[in-house]
Amino acid sequence: MTEGMVRQWAASGARRHPCAECRDIKRTWVRALDAGDRPQAEAVIVAMGRHQRVAHA
């Protein structure tokens, strides 16, 4: 997936409305991408995965 495709997916809102923490994590991820901070963006992706497993499984 290219970065543009990932951004488009992220903007789409996926399948259901995200919780407040999902929205915060997503905002942090977009800021990291905008700043060109790839390590931070990757860390945020990991945080989202953990959050999804704990809060939405």
Sequence and secondary structure as in RCSB ss.txt:
>XXXX:A:sequence
MTEGMVRQWAASGARRHPCAECRDIKRTWVRALDAGDRPQAEAVIVAMGRHQRVAHA
>XXXX:A:secstr
  HHHHHHHHHHT SS   HHHHHHHHHHHHHHHHT HHHHHHHHHHHHHHHHHH  
